[in-house]
């Protein structure tokens, strides 16, 4: 729901200011139309039905996985594709992976979203409408990660605007995480924000040259500078930073690279999520489970807390790195079954963040 349009419309209709709060409370609780808002005057409900679209996003289609994961493809009012995901867990948690942009301007080489063209930043209302869609159709939701399409730190005003209202939908700030490839201005602004949102950093290589090859943003914001910003965030917030590390066979998964990563990270500040690479149309292959476990053991021996991430929704391309509107190059929406990617966080269009969500609290 375009909340600014709602407020303007109510003002033009001469309605008291509290009406906007009434309407929002109904929407946040899962109402699917203005007509169901029984404490709003019937004539006003009818007027709103005619003048304010109930959502800023149009659902194109959904795909459902055997594990309960649901991936939704939306189009914005100007036709930009956006994907978001709901993950269900046996303990009752319902967790959202939200997008902050349509596409991504940062071209990480292993990422599905990075391989599609960039559309634009999403508004706070377009971000909220992803969450509201699942709130309406899946019941309660309680966790969120900004690890879908786009680099959230490049659109932080809208992301924080959405975060300020997500608690009304059921997602507390302490159960929300924002991921970044290392966009330092955004990290610094998040550090100054009073909201207790978790920070996740997509690292993927401890060597500067290799990281620049995988993630060109490293040339603009070198790894050492990003880690310094993350450590300032920890000093201010006293909440550990999640490090995401996608496992690429023969690229970043050797014993020596595990030691290098461990020696780079302060164990008081960081927790590492090792991410099995999911298929993309890239030159990379996935590390074997044996190689991933060996890498994890090295980190653990060096004193770094590390966990291998559980993948969810892979058969519907809703797993880590697989959000991408493949056909967007032709100006058409994704078929919701193709695409593919691998990687972690921010611009990598990620979704299957089970380990991270566990650590956010359940």
Helices and strands as residue ranges (DSSP letters): H 3-12, H 18-28, G 34-36, H 42-51, E 57-64, E 70-76, E 81-88, E 94-97, E 101-102, G 113-115, E 120-121, H 124-138, E 143-146, G 152-155, H 156-169, G 173-175, E 176-180, H 184-192, E 198-202, H 208-214, H 217-220, H 223-237, E 241-247, H 255-264, E 270-276, H 289-301, E 306-308, G 314-316, G 326-330, G 346-348, H 354-360
